[in-house]
């Protein structure tokens, strides 16, 4: 009997021991601690440690935790944690939004995107510890805003899925460092495809056939490339040209010998597959007519001041490839790492420059308004001391002069006097009071801060008159009394060669008919001192006084960004710098670069950490700002001085060295309108530079979409820098587009469905029979 009782007691005691253990023995994923509570191993949770914890990631959207302690009171804020020692939040968590801390342990109250399970964009599967992500999100912690997936796969099989940080780096090495640099994803589509998932096909583009008339002509891409050495040496071998089509796809030519002619270069480009460049469409001019290039060159002005040795140079025009194309490039490594273009030097000084000549292909007409019935002429500047230095623009008669003023209209968007920074509001010249929006036409004179941007197009005539000449100089060729066709030295291989065949067969000195000349930009203001329209640019260098032009204006505004900021591409090599600085090499290397450097024009602003920044992110108010620059803004660079502009308020670093004569000759004949691809601050390029008055370790700079066609220099004694002008387009007209504005693009096939009366693969041909 005693044995039975003892057995029952032992059994009852055992049952009591089992009941007192932790739930489910902590599921073998924790330890049973005091008070019979499970202390779960890492990444396990619940009272019996049976549930998994999913991965954490930066929250796409922060959410409050809620009333975790069931107090029914106000939710605790940052720094007041509840439920400490929790498996998911061992150090506790506030009930409101979580917050990060700085290095001193202080709460950063305006922080966001703190770590949350499944990044707050998924539900945790407690059995597997896998996040079940919401649609559009992926990753082990749902940390990525994923790329779209279609029947063709991710990005429709026509692109790659990349992080926003990578996409930014592919765009001129731009830097993206925000919280989602590795989280936000996007499709980078193959050329010819578009849309968020790269499922849409792009159609062929072309100019609107109704855009053409007696004056309006398409601006197409025009590039000069030149290969040089910095010492007299022999260059051997070959290179290739890389052409970028309207979709951004790159196409590389077959090898081109260093001694190639225009016909060879043209053949190589037009031989690219898929009819990328139409046969007979490339115009070419061989400008390599001398080896040693001096600072002043009759064909190409504003080259480096240091002599260098030209080995080949061509200007090529793509007459049938429309739109704002990416600048061409050169490849000298056709066999991998081994250069296929080389010199006989021990250390090669081989290099090349590429730049447009003031004629850049465009899709949008930035200056679209024809001043109907007005023809203008140009007169070259004279003298060396005042505004007579600048080209003068005149109309044919008084009535046209009044019409031109009406067309120019407003230059700054203001109704107050525009000369307040130069002249008093009551200033007069010739008995006329000069105020903004003056005269019965309501037009502005424009000034150094707000000049007028205009476009000039040669008048196209109907007859060809060769006169009695057997050869033509540049001036004679431009004289309409001798030769009434607009002409060009850029000729096609099998195109109109009337003058090339008429005169000696010499590539460098012959001309071809140019029946539809493109317009070129000029920058103009009305001089109160001279009572005449003056140009900061100098197109008269290419034309005689009898040549007439159609003139186009714009409702947009040309605005100097900051009169206290100088832009330059060169440290002037005539000033001796620190030991070891090779200014001559810098001068040549930086010629025609697409990088412009920025600095202050006086030392006044350095004490307040003003270093010439004009980007809209860091530009400081109170430092002369008239505007600021963002990525993709249109900009132009001009050395602008007028007789009425005080010497203390011009872009003239350290006052000396910049004159009216220098301003005129520094500016290009035909200015380029650039797009800013990046504006930033980086290490100085010119190291150990004693000419730097502000002792900058970093220098503000901008990257442009094209190389510069002129040279702006800077040094402690003066130099010839430029002011930065921003152009704000108004009534632009997109005349180059898919299907040429006269069809609808079928995005499933990439084929144009042309409207009635238009045909061809880009709907760019008018045809009365087309349905």
JOURJO-V776115 format. One record per helix or strand of 2 or more residues. SS is the DSSP state (H for helix, E for strand). FROM is the first residue (numbers start at 1). TO is the last residue. Records with the same first field share a line. If there is no record, write none. Layout:
# JOURJO-V776115
SS: FROM-TO ; FROM-TO
This chain:
# JOURJO-V776115
H: 2-20 ; 23-28 ; 34-36 ; 118-120 ; 155-157 ; 164-170 ; 262-270 ; 273-275 ; 387-389 ; 398-408 ; 474-477 ; 498-502 ; 539-542 ; 583-589 ; 603-608 ; 647-649 ; 660-666 ; 739-741
E: 30-32 ; 38-40 ; 44-45 ; 51-52 ; 56-58 ; 100-101 ; 107-108 ; 115-117 ; 122-125 ; 130-133 ; 137-138 ; 144-145 ; 149-150 ; 153-154 ; 159-163 ; 184-189 ; 193-194 ; 200-201 ; 205-207 ; 222-229 ; 235-244 ; 250-252 ; 256-257 ; 282-286 ; 292-293 ; 308-318 ; 329-331 ; 341-343 ; 351-356 ; 364-365 ; 369-379 ; 391-395 ; 428-429 ; 432-433 ; 452-458 ; 487-488 ; 491-492 ; 512-513 ; 520-527 ; 532-535 ; 549-553 ; 557-560 ; 565-568 ; 570-571 ; 595-600 ; 634-638 ; 674-683 ; 698-704 ; 713-715 ; 722-728 ; 733-734 ; 736-738 ; 743-746 ; 751-754 ; 758-759 ; 765-766
